[in-house]
Amino acid sequence: MKASMVYRFALMLLCSTFSYSALAISPWKATFNEMFVDQGPESLQVAFADKVIGSCKVCHVDGQEKSVRNPFGIELDKRINGNASERIKAAGEKGNDAKAAMQEQVNQEFLVALKAVLELPSQSGDGTYGARIKSGKLPFVPGEKVEAVEFARATIDLGVVVSDIEKASRFYKEAIGLKEFEGFSVGAGFSTDAGLTDQQALSIRVFALGDDETATKLKLMQVPGANSAASQNETIHSQLGFSYITIFVNDMAAATKRLEANGVKPLAKGPVPLPEGFPEGVFLTVVKDPDGNFVELVGPSK
C-alpha cells in the first residue's frame, strides 16, 4: 500500500469525524475496512477486530462517551472553529446551498487542522501522528508505551551570515533551486539578550528544498555595518567548524545545467562519480556560494 494512498483514505476517514450525519461516515468506514483492516498490519486488524471502524477510535477514547476525545482528537478539535456539527445544522436551516457551503468550509478548516496535527509527536510514540497513520497504526492507542522524545523535530535549520543578501539569495534560489518562504525579523534587543549579535537587529530570509513543514530551512541574513571576517575556505579543512551543506538531487545532469545557466562552475573535476563501495551511478558536484561556502550536490545523472 503506497503511503500517499494510506494518507488519502485516512484523511477521508478522519474528515467524517466532523460530519453532520452518520450516513456520511459509512462509505469511508467500508473503504477503510477494505483497504487497510482486512489486508493491513496485524496491529491494525486487532484494533478494528470488533468492526468499530475508524471514525470512533481515530479521534475518540474507546469505551467512553463520544464527547471524550483522545489526544489526537483534542488537537484537531482545538483547530476547528466552534462545533462543526452545530454550524452545519444552523446553515441547513437557510437551505441546502447554505448547508453545502458550510460543509465545504468545515472540510477546508479540517484539512488545515489535519495538516498541522499530523506533524505533532504522537503521545503513543513512533514519531508523529502522521507517521503512525502512514505505517498503518491508529494515531493514538491508550496504554502504549511512550518513549521520551528529546527533540521536537528530526531536522536541523542552518543560519548563514552573508556579505550580500541579494547575491546569496539569487544563488540559493536560482542556481541551486531552493524555494523561498516568508522570512522574519528580530530586534536588536532580543538578538543581544540571546547572545546572537552585539546590538544588531536581524532580518532573515528563509529557503527550503520543498513545502514539507519538516524540511530543513536555510536562513540567510546580512548584518549591515558589521565588520564580519570572511571564511577561510580554500578547502573544507582550511578552518575548523561547519564546512559544507549537502543537497540530494534527482538528476545531477539537470542540476549541473541549472548551475551553468546561472554562471556557477563546479569545483575541480566535478561532477565526479562516487568511489567504489558507494552506490553506482551517483555523482558528487561541489560548488561555492557567493561568500565561498561549500555546497555539495549528490545524485544520479539521468
PyMOL commands that set and color helices and strands:
alter all, ss='L'
color gray80, all
select helices_A, chain A and resi 3-18+22-24+26-37+42-47+55-59+71-78+84-92+96-118+129-134+165-176+188-193+252-261
alter helices_A, ss='H'
color red, helices_A
select strands_A, chain A and resi 158-161+179-186+202-208+217-221+244-248+272-273+282-288+294-300
alter strands_A, ss='S'
color yellow, strands_A
deselect
rebuild
show_as cartoon
